[in-house]
């Protein structure tokens, strides 16, 4: 099953909508709670990054029997130093974003921690594609 969502840019009232919908779908499918939690956390973090840094984008989620694959694409500024961006606590979010409770520099590290595989393809001035994979552990709760 493949699901596609538009992630609106600079609209914090809709940030997290896609991950919430995927959570609902996975619950209806009876997927293990641990899989739902890991998918929802990593996807939410990616959505917030798209809203804060890239002006939105697209999220596609494929729910398979053995793996959940989430691909998030944007046409934002790209990530100039990916290694630095992966450092917990490092952020380029402006102060007004931080005042709203976002931009603490934990997004990428939380995404990595909650996935079995994460890849980031980024080109400065062109955008970023983040691919997240979460294994479906049948019988796990």
Buried (B, 14 or more C-beta within 10 A) or exposed (E): EEBEBEBBBEEBEBBBBBBBBBBEBBEEEEBBEEBBBBBBBBBBBBBBBBBBBBBBBBBBBEBEEEBBBBBBBBBBBBBEEEEEBBEBEBBBBEEEBBEEEBBBBBBBBBBBBBBEEBEBBBEEEEBBBBBBBBBBBEEEE
